[in-house]
Amino acid sequence: MNRIIVNSRVGQDGVLKLTLPIGPEDADREVRVIVEPAAESSASAADEWRRGILETAGTWQGDFKRPEQGSYEQRLPLREQSFPSIQPRAPKRT
């Protein structure tokens, strides 16, 4: 008999019900069932992340300061710099 791992949920009545088709070759054989909490699913991890965000949102107690951005170099407009021989088209009249 091979080891079988099954994830199941305890019912609202507090009873865990399992039906496992093991096979006729293992009939009348004693088995061991170990019950332990399953690892948290990704949905629970997502809920914890959301809860953490909601707990920290709006709790900043300081001032926001933007550092100086420096100066920008002066460039020619893109149209003149890249395509000096192309003239802009006049809009179509309808």
C-alpha positions as CSV (number, residue, x, y, z in Angstrom):
1,M,0.0,0.0,0.0
2,N,1.3,3.4,-0.9
3,R,1.1,6.6,1.2
4,I,-1.9,8.7,0.2
5,I,-2.2,12.4,1.1
6,V,-5.7,13.9,0.9
7,N,-6.8,17.5,1.6
8,S,-10.3,17.8,2.9
9,R,-12.4,20.2,5.0
10,V,-14.0,19.6,8.3
11,G,-17.8,20.2,8.0
12,Q,-19.7,22.8,9.9
13,D,-20.8,20.1,12.3
14,G,-17.1,19.5,13.2
15,V,-17.0,16.1,11.6
16,L,-14.4,15.1,9.0
17,K,-15.8,12.6,6.5
18,L,-13.4,10.7,4.2
19,T,-14.1,8.2,1.5
20,L,-11.0,6.8,0.0
21,P,-11.1,4.1,-2.7
22,I,-8.0,2.1,-1.7
23,G,-8.6,-1.0,-3.8
24,P,-9.6,-4.7,-3.2
25,E,-6.0,-5.9,-2.8
26,D,-5.7,-4.0,0.4
27,A,-9.1,-5.0,1.9
28,D,-9.2,-6.0,5.5
29,R,-5.9,-4.2,6.2
30,E,-5.4,-1.9,9.1
31,V,-4.4,1.7,8.2
32,R,-3.4,4.9,10.2
33,V,-5.0,8.2,9.6
34,I,-3.2,11.3,10.8
35,V,-5.1,14.6,11.0
36,E,-3.1,17.9,10.8
37,P,-3.9,21.4,9.6
38,A,-3.2,21.9,6.0
39,A,-0.7,24.5,4.9
40,E,-2.3,27.9,4.3
41,S,-3.5,28.4,0.8
42,S,-2.5,31.3,-1.4
43,A,-5.9,32.8,-0.8
44,S,-5.2,33.0,2.9
45,A,-1.7,34.6,2.1
46,A,-3.5,37.1,-0.2
47,D,-5.9,37.9,2.6
48,E,-3.1,38.4,5.1
49,W,-1.3,40.8,2.6
50,R,-4.5,42.8,2.1
51,R,-5.1,43.0,5.8
52,G,-1.5,44.3,6.3
53,I,-2.0,46.9,3.7
54,L,-5.2,48.1,5.2
55,E,-3.6,48.3,8.7
56,T,-0.8,50.5,7.5
57,A,-2.6,52.7,5.0
58,G,-2.8,56.3,6.1
59,T,-0.5,55.8,9.1
60,W,2.4,57.9,7.8
61,Q,3.2,60.6,10.4
62,G,5.8,62.8,8.5
63,D,6.2,65.3,5.6
64,F,6.9,64.3,2.1
65,K,9.8,66.2,0.6
66,R,10.8,66.0,-3.1
67,P,14.6,66.5,-3.6
68,E,15.8,69.0,-6.2
69,Q,15.5,67.5,-9.7
70,G,18.4,69.4,-11.3
71,S,18.4,71.1,-14.7
72,Y,17.6,69.6,-18.1
73,E,19.7,70.0,-21.2
74,Q,18.1,72.0,-24.0
75,R,17.4,69.9,-27.2
76,L,15.9,70.5,-30.5
77,P,12.3,69.4,-31.0
78,L,12.1,65.8,-32.1
79,R,10.6,66.6,-35.5
80,E,13.4,68.9,-36.5
81,Q,16.2,66.9,-34.9
82,S,15.3,63.5,-36.4
83,F,13.7,64.3,-39.7
84,P,14.8,67.7,-41.0
85,S,13.6,67.1,-44.6
86,I,10.0,66.1,-43.6
87,Q,7.5,68.9,-43.4
88,P,4.3,68.5,-41.3
89,R,1.2,67.9,-43.4
90,A,-1.7,70.3,-43.5
91,P,-4.9,68.9,-42.0
92,K,-7.3,67.4,-44.5
93,R,-10.5,69.3,-45.2
94,T,-13.7,67.4,-45.2
